Amino acid sequence: MRRRSARAKVEPKGGDTVSTHAMGGGRAQATAVRTGISVHWLWLAGGYALAFLVPFVLADRIGLGRDLYYGLYAVAVAAFFVSWTRSTQQSLGALVRRRWPLAVGLGLLVAAVLSVLVLRSEDATARPDGLELAGALLWRGVVYGATDGLLLSAFPILAVFAAFAGSRLRTSLPGTFLVGVVAMAASVAMAAVYHAGYAEFRSEKVAKPVAGDVAWSLPTLVTLNPLGAPIAHVGLHVSAVLHSYETDVFLPPHE
C-alpha cells in the first residue's frame, strides 16, 4: 500500500496557521494549529503590564521629573513596539505604508477636533515662551503625544487584528466589524490601565482619557496604520501645551 504525506503551507505572519502532517494508509490528515492568536494575546498582556508599571513605578513611586519620565517612557514604548513587530514578523514598513494618506488625513482631522475640545473644555493658563515653549511643544507635545498614541491605541488595535488574521471572522464584513469592536475595547482598556498607574487618575477622573481614547484611536482603527493614532494624540498634547500648560487633566504626572 502506498503511503502519502500531506503538509499544509506555513505562513509566518501574525494570525497564521501552521499545520502538522500525518501519514496514513492512503489517507492524508492535516491538523491546523493556530499559533498567531496566542502569541499576540501574550504580547497584548505584556503591553498592559508595561502601560501600568511604567507610570506606577517611575512617576508614582520613584517620582521622576516629568520630562525625564517622558523620555524613559518613550524609549520603553518604542522598544516594546519594535520588539513586537520583529518577534511576530510584522513588517513595520508595510504597516506604515498601509493606507498612509488616509491615516495621516484622519489623524490630522481628529487632531483638529481634539484641539477644539481642549480649547472649549479647559481654562487657559500661563505658559512659558521662546525656547522653553518650543522645547515643551517638541517634548511634551510631539514626543509624549506620539508615545501615548502608539501604546494606548496603535499597538492594541494592530495586535488584535494580527491575532485574528487568517480567521473566518476576517472574511466577512460583519466579522471584521466584530474584530474592530474587540480592538477598540482593547485600546480603551489600555488607556484605563495606563492611567491607573498614576495615583491622580485612580478616581472618576479617569473617565476623560478613557472616553478620549475612542476618538484618537479611530484613525488607526479605520486604516490599520500605526501613524493615525499618534498624529491625533500629538494634536491633543500640543493643544494642551499651548492652551493649558498648567493643566491637571492632560500631560500627567502632575505635582
Buried (B, 14 or more C-beta within 10 A) or exposed (E): EEEEEBEBEEBEBBBBBBBEEEEEEEEEEEEEEBBBBEBBBBBBEBBBEBBBBBBBEBBBEEEBEBEEBBBEBBEBBBEBBEEBBEEBBBEEEEBEEBBBEBBBBBBBBBBEBBBEBBEEEBEEEEBEEEEEBEEBBEBBBBBBBBBBBBBBBBBBBBBBBBBBBBBEBBEEEEBBEBBBEBBBEBBBBBBBBBBBBBBBBEEEBBEBBBEBBBBBBBBBBBBBBBBBBBBBBBBBBBBBBBBBBEBEBBBBBBE
